[in-house]
Each structure stands twice: as C-alpha cells, then as structure tokens.
C-alpha cells in the first residue's frame, strides 16, 4: 500500500483535527483490534 500525501493537505488536516498527536496511537489500536482477518476484509471490500 502506498500513500502519496501533499504537505499542504497534511497541514490542513492537522489544523482541522481536534487532537492530531493521537492519530498514530488510534491507528495502531484500530489495527490491533481488527487483526489480520479484519484487515484483509477491509482490503477486499469494493
């Protein structure tokens, strides 16, 4: 999976998000909760 992000887009998103410093921790928690099977299900959705 590859994400290309423009710096201006990131700046706008961070400014609009209430607590951007917690994004990484929430993403990790979500992935741990989903597990391999849940993640594969997300990738297979069209």
C-alpha positions as CSV (number, residue, x, y, z in Angstrom):
1,X,0.0,0.0,0.0
2,X,1.4,3.4,-1.0
3,X,0.0,6.8,0.1
4,X,1.2,9.9,-1.6
5,X,0.4,13.0,0.5
6,X,0.9,16.6,-0.3
7,X,2.3,18.7,2.5
8,X,-0.5,21.3,2.2
9,X,-3.1,18.6,2.5
10,X,-1.4,17.3,5.7
11,X,-1.2,20.9,7.1
12,X,-5.0,21.4,6.6
13,X,-5.9,18.1,8.0
14,X,-3.8,18.6,11.1
15,X,-5.2,22.1,11.7
16,X,-8.8,20.7,11.4
17,X,-8.4,17.6,13.5
18,X,-9.0,18.1,17.3
19,X,-6.0,16.1,18.6
20,X,-3.6,15.1,15.7
21,X,-1.0,13.9,18.1
22,X,-3.2,10.9,18.9
23,X,-3.7,9.7,15.3
24,X,-0.9,7.2,15.3
25,X,-1.9,5.6,18.6
26,X,-5.6,5.3,17.4
27,X,-4.5,3.8,14.1
28,X,-2.4,1.2,15.9
29,X,-5.2,0.4,18.3
30,X,-7.6,0.0,15.4
31,X,-5.3,-2.3,13.5
32,X,-4.7,-4.4,16.7
33,X,-8.4,-4.7,17.2
34,X,-9.1,-5.7,13.6
35,X,-6.3,-8.2,13.5
36,X,-5.2,-9.9,10.3
37,X,-8.6,-11.2,9.3
38,X,-10.3,-7.9,9.8
39,X,-7.7,-6.0,7.9
40,X,-7.9,-8.5,5.0
41,X,-11.7,-8.0,5.0
42,X,-11.2,-4.2,4.7
43,X,-8.8,-4.6,1.8
44,X,-11.2,-6.9,-0.1
45,X,-14.2,-4.5,0.1
46,X,-15.0,-2.8,-3.1
